[in-house]
Amino acid sequence: MPKIAATALVLSALVSGAAAAPTKPTVVLVHGAFADSSSWNGVIAALQAKGYPVVATANPLRSVASDATYVSDVVSSIDGPVVLVGHSYGGQVITTAANGHDNVKSLVYVAAFAPDAGEAAADLAGKFPGSTLGEALAAPVKLASGGVDLYIDQAKFRNQFAHDVPEAQAALMAVGQRPITEAALTEKSGTPAWKHLPSWFVYGDGDKNIPAQALQFMADRAGSKHTVVVKGASHVVMVSQPQAVAELIDEAAR
């Protein structure tokens, strides 16, 4: 075979192989109460270094139904497979938002609620002893439309929410925290997506918002493919231990 023809065949094979290489799924990150999308920054950097496209949504934190509809709309806008990742209340949101989407391939719960039908975040947080969130809340902000917004008292924020995050960083997080309506935390869930989608769980055993016992209960009930417990980590394990969280998301994506 002439040398030029042989080279052409090799190049053609390389191009075909590149074209056939599977596209990595898009990772959609959904933050929870008292946080915002920047809480995923360390995880985002680690995932992008592995070649994953990432979308960190701005979860409205108004109600489970409306927040899940918003995240569902984001998922609908994405071509190709998706891994949905939720932190805290964001776990309840992805549990609903994943329903009806053939492109959602897996769920990752990061110190997150994974409710069954008829359960609310507040129910699960109080199912086992250990949560001190109630006593760390600031005075509720009354809303003109009815109901109240909840914040963590800034002076109590680090100890309650982010004890393993550097003090200066936790202080900024306290000021920039996003409030959640009380109604969202007491709203009951519908059919959970974890009943038909594979799920992964990661949390810290130093979590003061959702007791570790409750997180393990939800992971076991959902048939977690792999549960990672980070020794001593706070509720914002994605901030304090982004590499551990990113590695589990990578596992779920693969």
Secondary structure, 3 states (H helix, E strand, C coil): CCHHHHHHHHHHHHHHHHHHCCCCCEEEEECCCCCCHHHHHHHHHHHHHCCCCEEEECCCCCCHHHHHHHHHHHHHCCCCCEEEEEECHHHHHHHHHCCCCCCEEEEEEECCCCCCCCCCHHHHHCCCCCCCHHHHECCCEECCCCCEEECECHHHHHHHHCCCCCHHHHHHHHHHCCCEEHHHHHCCCCCCHHHCCCEEEEEECCCCCCCHHHHHHHHHHCCCCCEEEECCCCCCHHHHCHHHHHHHHHHHHC
